[in-house]
């Protein structure tokens, strides 16, 4: 498990890279909801596959921070992520 301090440092570094100097870029918030409940290990594997696809589509320099959330009503997972680039899913 990653400590809160390490997560906070990584988020701060990521935000700094988004908004540094004259090269300001906007952040994009993206939420994905799954229809089924699976264990966290399975969800990580699904996210890894999607993440590889998205990074390949967006090219080098794509950065993100994300969070898994089991939906409180038990219908699936929410995966919240913030990216430094627009995600064109067409």
C-alpha positions as a Markdown table, in Angstrom:
| # | Residue | x | y | z |
|---|---|---|---|---|
| 1 | Unk | 0.0 | 0.0 | 0.0 |
| 2 | Unk | 1.3 | 3.4 | -0.9 |
| 3 | Unk | 1.5 | 5.9 | 2.0 |
| 4 | Unk | -0.6 | 9.0 | 2.0 |
| 5 | Unk | 2.5 | 11.1 | 1.9 |
| 6 | Unk | 3.8 | 9.4 | -1.2 |
| 7 | Unk | 0.5 | 9.7 | -3.0 |
| 8 | Unk | 0.3 | 13.4 | -2.1 |
| 9 | Unk | 3.8 | 14.0 | -3.4 |
| 10 | Unk | 3.0 | 12.3 | -6.7 |
| 11 | Unk | -0.2 | 14.3 | -7.1 |
| 12 | Unk | 1.6 | 17.5 | -6.4 |
| 13 | Unk | 4.4 | 16.7 | -8.9 |
| 14 | Unk | 1.7 | 15.8 | -11.5 |
| 15 | Unk | -0.2 | 19.0 | -10.9 |
| 16 | Unk | 3.1 | 21.0 | -11.2 |
| 17 | Unk | 3.9 | 19.3 | -14.5 |
| 18 | Unk | 0.4 | 20.3 | -15.8 |
| 19 | Unk | 0.7 | 23.9 | -14.9 |
| 20 | Unk | 4.4 | 24.7 | -15.0 |
| 21 | Unk | 5.8 | 27.9 | -16.5 |
| 22 | Unk | 4.4 | 29.4 | -19.7 |
| 23 | Unk | 3.5 | 25.9 | -21.0 |
| 24 | Unk | 0.1 | 25.9 | -19.2 |
| 25 | Unk | -2.3 | 23.1 | -20.1 |
| 26 | Unk | -5.7 | 22.3 | -18.8 |
| 27 | Unk | -6.5 | 19.2 | -16.9 |
| 28 | Unk | -9.3 | 16.8 | -18.0 |
| 29 | Unk | -11.4 | 14.9 | -15.4 |
| 30 | Unk | -12.6 | 11.5 | -16.7 |
| 31 | Unk | -14.9 | 9.0 | -14.8 |
| 32 | Unk | -15.5 | 5.5 | -16.0 |
| 33 | Unk | -18.2 | 3.3 | -14.4 |
| 34 | Unk | -18.2 | -0.5 | -14.7 |
| 35 | Unk | -21.5 | -2.5 | -14.8 |
| 36 | Unk | -20.2 | -5.3 | -12.6 |
| 37 | Unk | -18.5 | -5.9 | -9.3 |
| 38 | Unk | -15.2 | -7.7 | -9.5 |
| 39 | Unk | -12.3 | -7.8 | -7.0 |
| 40 | Unk | -9.8 | -5.0 | -7.0 |
| 41 | Unk | -7.1 | -7.1 | -8.7 |
| 42 | Unk | -9.3 | -7.7 | -11.7 |
| 43 | Unk | -10.3 | -4.0 | -11.9 |
| 44 | Unk | -6.6 | -3.0 | -11.9 |
| 45 | Unk | -6.0 | -5.4 | -14.8 |
| 46 | Unk | -8.9 | -3.8 | -16.7 |
| 47 | Unk | -7.7 | -0.3 | -16.0 |
| 48 | Unk | -4.1 | -1.2 | -17.0 |
| 49 | Unk | -5.4 | -2.4 | -20.4 |
| 50 | Unk | -7.5 | 0.7 | -20.9 |
| 51 | Unk | -4.7 | 3.0 | -19.7 |
| 52 | Unk | -2.2 | 1.4 | -22.2 |
| 53 | Unk | -4.7 | 2.1 | -25.0 |
| 54 | Unk | -5.3 | 5.7 | -23.9 |
| 55 | Unk | -1.6 | 6.5 | -23.5 |
| 56 | Unk | -0.9 | 5.0 | -26.9 |
| 57 | Unk | -3.7 | 7.0 | -28.5 |
| 58 | Unk | -2.6 | 10.3 | -26.8 |
| 59 | Unk | 1.1 | 9.8 | -27.3 |
| 60 | Unk | 4.2 | 10.5 | -25.2 |
| 61 | Unk | 3.7 | 12.9 | -22.4 |
| 62 | Unk | 0.3 | 11.7 | -21.3 |
| 63 | Unk | 0.2 | 11.9 | -17.6 |
| 64 | Unk | -2.6 | 11.1 | -15.1 |
| 65 | Unk | -3.6 | 10.4 | -11.6 |
| 66 | Unk | -6.5 | 8.1 | -10.8 |
| 67 | Unk | -8.6 | 6.5 | -8.0 |
| 68 | Unk | -10.7 | 3.4 | -7.7 |
| 69 | Unk | -14.0 | 3.7 | -5.9 |
| 70 | Unk | -16.4 | 0.8 | -5.3 |
| 71 | Unk | -19.9 | 2.3 | -5.9 |
| 72 | Unk | -21.8 | 2.5 | -2.6 |
| 73 | Unk | -24.9 | 0.8 | -4.1 |
| 74 | Unk | -22.8 | -2.1 | -5.2 |
| 75 | Unk | -23.4 | -2.0 | -9.0 |
| 76 | Unk | -19.8 | -1.6 | -10.0 |
| 77 | Unk | -16.6 | 0.4 | -9.8 |
| 78 | Unk | -16.0 | 4.1 | -10.5 |
| 79 | Unk | -12.6 | 4.9 | -11.9 |
| 80 | Unk | -11.8 | 8.6 | -11.5 |
| 81 | Unk | -8.8 | 10.1 | -13.4 |
| 82 | Unk | -7.3 | 13.4 | -14.2 |
| 83 | Unk | -5.3 | 13.6 | -17.4 |
| 84 | Unk | -3.1 | 16.4 | -18.8 |
| 85 | Unk | -4.7 | 15.9 | -22.3 |
| 86 | Unk | -8.1 | 15.7 | -23.9 |
| 87 | Unk | -9.2 | 12.1 | -24.4 |
| 88 | Unk | -10.9 | 11.7 | -27.8 |
| 89 | Unk | -12.7 | 8.4 | -27.5 |
| 90 | Unk | -14.2 | 8.5 | -31.0 |
